[in-house]
Amino acid sequence: PLQHHNLVCSVTDFYPDSIKVRWFRNGQEEKAGVVSTGLIHNGDWTFQILVTIETVLQSREVYTFQVEHSS
């Protein structure tokens, strides 16, 4: 049977709250299976977010994530 895996991108302690997180498979942006917690306020001026992708890992595939933030 195929095994599904969750890959996690955790971005913490950023400010301001405007951020973009994207997942890529072999250099191509992946949108299917991507789930985000949305912004989580840390109780001070900073934020965090978790963005996961659920996938079936294949040999020689490369997964990366990209974070765009003004800081």
ChimeraX attribute file (.defattr): number of C-alpha atoms within 10 A of each C-alpha:
attribute: neighborCount
match mode: 1-to-1
recipient: residues
	/A:1	3
	/A:2	7
	/A:3	7
	/A:4	10
	/A:5	12
	/A:6	15
	/A:7	17
	/A:8	16
	/A:9	19
	/A:10	11
	/A:11	15
	/A:12	13
	/A:13	15
	/A:14	18
	/A:15	14
	/A:16	12
	/A:17	17
	/A:18	12
	/A:19	17
	/A:20	10
	/A:21	17
	/A:22	17
	/A:23	23
	/A:24	15
	/A:25	12
	/A:26	11
	/A:27	12
	/A:28	10
	/A:29	14
	/A:30	16
	/A:31	11
	/A:32	10
	/A:33	11
	/A:34	16
	/A:35	14
	/A:36	13
	/A:37	10
	/A:38	10
	/A:39	14
	/A:40	14
	/A:41	14
	/A:42	12
	/A:43	7
	/A:44	7
	/A:45	11
	/A:46	14
	/A:47	19
	/A:48	18
	/A:49	20
	/A:50	16
	/A:51	19
	/A:52	21
	/A:53	22
	/A:54	14
	/A:55	15
	/A:56	10
	/A:57	15
	/A:58	7
	/A:59	5
	/A:60	7
	/A:61	9
	/A:62	11
	/A:63	16
	/A:64	15
	/A:65	18
	/A:66	12
	/A:67	11
	/A:68	10
	/A:69	13
	/A:70	10
	/A:71	8
